[in-house]
Amino acid sequence: MHAIGTILRIKGLSVSFLVGRKRIDVLDNVNLELRKGEVLSLVGESGSGKSVLGISIIRLIPSNTSISGEIIYKGKNLLDLDKDSMRKIRGREIAWVPQNPDTMLNPTIRIGDQIGEVLVEHYGFTRKEAWETAIRILEDLGVNPPDERAKNYPHQLSGGMKQRALLAMGIAGKPNVLIVDEPTKGLDPIMKEILLESLKRIKNMKDSPAILLITHDLEFAEKLADTVAVMYCGQIIEVTKARRFFNSPLHPYSKLLLRALPSRELIPIPGKHPNIAKPPSGCRFRERCPYSKEKCMNEPLMFTLDGNKVKCWLYEHIRNSSDGIIKDNE
């Protein structure tokens, strides 16, 4: 069943990179839903496959990639679309804000022109109309003075300002889905707060896009997310309402992630994140998990508890006052 308001549904998505004769599985049977007006934060340690999921949605994956499953948008599987059809969706209906503005912004083009490019390409705006709209978008994001910043070249902007320029480029086409990849990377606390304010403005806009926020910065995610999805070694292992996640997460890995925060106990997660090319058998977290048992040698099912999902054998026998935990057959 599709959840009410679902705008993007990922079902059974698996992604592998082919390196020479070697196949490296990066995503394994990912199931996820993004709803209208929602901020879904995808969290986990670096190297877990979060960014690969983002670029898979917009089909910007390299040529040596094998991909299977479904990415359903407006009733169509994006994996079935040809390049021209996908090009019409990318940027206009589904936009991606990459994590490295220094490599994504063109150093020879003014910021206002870069923001307005999607309007010229997808909506037929004149350069003048696109420029004026770009200034309004910068103003909407709290950039001051917007007309002066539009005239700047990337090298004239701070790291935080460059990131907000990328956000402006992302929302210029009024997309239905906005994928924001590691926006706080390399930013100091002050710049993070400024960026946070811009994202809150986007979230509160009329007809705001559904936002997939990809981040390892849990404290940043806590201030924005409606729902949290946890990725570990290429798999989704928990999908929880944000309030539940930050107060009482379900998966042992999620508990340890939060415990490792400086604002909490600052206790590192034991062991190392496994090599995604050679993950452990069974539960991929079992070698680091304080609750590991013999059954964890088998891959756990995804269970549902009060609308939240968790991939862990600890929840196999738990029942609550209503329907309890049920097996998710997706």
Number of C-alpha atoms within 10 A of each C-alpha: 4 9 10 8 12 17 21 24 19 19 18 16 20 21 24 19 19 15 10 7 6 10 14 16 21 22 27 18 17 20 18 16 18 20 20 17 21 21 23 27 27 26 24 24 16 14 17 23 22 28 19 17 22 22 16 20 23 20 17 12 17 11 8 12 16 15 17 15 17 20 23 19 19 10 10 12 16 19 17 12 12 9 9 8 11 17 15 13 17 20 26 22 18 25 26 25 25 20 20 18 19 13 9 12 21 14 13 9 13 16 28 28 23 21 28 26 21 22 25 18 14 15 12 12 16 13 15 12 13 23 24 15 18 27 26 18 22 26 16 16 22 16 20 13 11 18 17 12 21 24 16 15 19 22 13 12 14 12 20 22 18 21 25 24 27 25 27 27 28 24 25 23 23 19 22 22 28 25 26 23 22 20 27 22 16 13 15 11 10 10 17 17 15 17 23 19 16 20 19 14 15 21 18 12 12 9 13 19 26 24 29 24 25 23 24 22 17 18 14 17 23 16 12 20 21 17 23 27 27 24 24 24 27 25 21 26 27 26 28 24 18 22 14 13 22 17 10 13 23 22 23 20 23 22 16 19 21 23 16 15 15 11 9 9 11 13 13 13 16 11 9 8 18 17 11 18 15 10 16 16 13 14 21 23 22 22 19 16 18 12 11 17 12 8 13 20 15 13 16 19 19 22 24 21 19 12 11 19 23 26 23 23 21 18 20 16 9 12 12 9 5 8 10 15 21 18 13 12 7 11
